[in-house]
Amino acid sequence: MSVVIIGGDFLGSIEKNLQSLGVKELVHISGRKALDRNKVSLPKATSFILVLTDYVNHCAALNVKEMAKSRSIPVVFAKRSWSSVAEKLRDSKLIG
């Protein structure tokens, strides 16, 4: 499983917890600077995109949402805490 995370300068335990759920490839883009909106490239095998809402440039989040929609990739919006991420992933049925 491959995941792209947009937002957050530091992922903390989120990265380890996603790996324990079977994520093999993790791409992280901070998304806080205006220039980051041009850096977003999604790997072909992306399973879903996680957008950390409290640490992302608004324009970068919109660009990612549009890219994901055009490629039919699920997008999960959550705060930068594992409990919030896990809740949103469960709600979207991406993890059990």
PEBELTA-V637258 format. One record per backbone hydrogen bond with DSSP energy under -1.0 kcal/mol. NH is the residue of the N-H (numbers start at 1). CO is the residue of the C=O. If there is no record, write none. Layout:
# PEBELTA-V637258
<<NH/CO> <NH/CO>>
This chain:
# PEBELTA-V637258
<<3/25> <4/48> <5/27> <6/50> <7/29> <8/55> <14/11> <17/13> <18/14> <19/15> <20/16> <22/19> <23/18> <24/1> <25/1> <27/3> <29/5> <36/33> <37/34> <38/35> <46/43> <47/2> <49/74> <50/4> <51/76> <52/6> <53/51> <53/78> <55/52> <57/31> <61/57> <62/58> <63/59> <64/60> <65/61> <66/62> <67/63> <68/64> <69/65> <70/66> <71/67> <73/68> <76/49> <78/51> <81/79> <85/81> <86/82> <87/83> <88/84> <89/85> <90/86> <91/87> <92/88> <93/90> <94/89>>
